[in-house]
Amino acid sequence: MFDEKEIEAYRKISAPDGLRERVLSSCAEYPKARRNLPAMLRTISSAAACLALVVVLSVFTMGRFGDASVSVSGDAILPESSVSVYPEHGVAPLSAQPTGKSIPAVSFPIALSLSEKTKITVSAGEMQMTDDTDESVSFGSALTADGEILIHWYVNPNDTENAFVMTLRGALKSETLTLAYNEINDTWTISRGEN
Amino acid sequence: MILSRDKRNDLAAVYDRYADMLYRLALSHTQSKEDAEDAVQDVFTKYITVSTKFSDMEQERAFLIRATVNRCHDLMRRKKIREHDSLDDITEIPSDENEEAKDIMKTLAQLPEKYKTAIVLHYLEGFSVEEISGMLGISLSGAKMRLSRGRELLKNLITDEEKSDV
């Protein structure tokens, strides 16, 4: 694949000298100066774009009272349809594990716009609900929410024999999101259907 | 939050242990020195908020690698990938090795993201398939598949490059 000389050349690439001090300084003042200005602007513009998307989706679905709008990584999932999704790799938060030990997990950021108070449950894995400041506000396998929320759904990638199911149960309507892994294609899909 | 002297020393030690590897990994994804620096900085900022939760160095290393890859994906999504435009900014490579390392980066740039990470970690950083499986939170067969497909793509790319050089 790569010969010894190439590997050696690659490994000689090192982080710039100034980066060490930059990292230590920014971490020392965290969160006051956790990011440089361009990174912050990128975050703000990205958040604004997400908000705009949620508003557009909300307006689109206003005529369907009781319905929820669902999107994963910015891709809207319409009722009775499915989309391919790309997982974020990570370690499920410690509080997710009954054993107190963290496990490797993949997570899927699911943005929901709920027009009524809805009970959200998952057949496996854990959900971390965050507010617009990106702070975790709720955690577990069963949550209740309404309005616009973001849920990170953590699942164990080594337990993909059965599909994972998220149920959204409101007073007017009940829906499911089914998350499935296809090992042959190494892809994940989320399907949305009525319960 | 102000870091205590001990915490700062701990962070410095972790930085010294992993920064070069994380920077190379970020550079292979972003192809931009500036973005790679931003990614590494963001990863360490995130690290200090969770560092007490790691039970061993392996878990700590896995977190840092995953966080770097995720951060790079975020940056790439936002910038829609600035194709190769900053490769000349890679100035940290010693001049005698410079071109060779740049060639590797250019070749890696053409690989899809998920194969690139596995290829870099296995063939250039020397991690085993099992370690990669754990670091990326994927099954062992998934890691093997990524390496296999990545290797195949890489061979085609190298062959194409050799043909175009002739």
Interface residues (C-beta under 8 A of the other chain):
Chain A: M1 F2 K5 E6 I7 E8 A9 Y10 R11 K12 I13 S14 A15 P16 L19 R20 R22 V23 L24 S26 C27 A28 E29 Y30 P31 R34 R35 N36 P38 A39 R42 S46 E88 H89 G90 V91 L94 K101 S102 P104 A105 V106 P157 N158 T160 E183 D186
Chain B: M1 I2 L3 R8 L11 A12 Y15 D16 A19 D20 L22 Y23 R24 L27 K33 E37 D38 V40 Q41 D42 F44 T45 Y47 I48 T49 K53 S55 Q59 A62 F63 R66 A67 V69 N70 H73 L75 R78 I90 E92 I93 P94 E97 E100 A101 D103 I104 K114 I119 Y123 L124 G134 L136 G137 I138 S139 S141 G142 M145 R146 R151 L154 K155
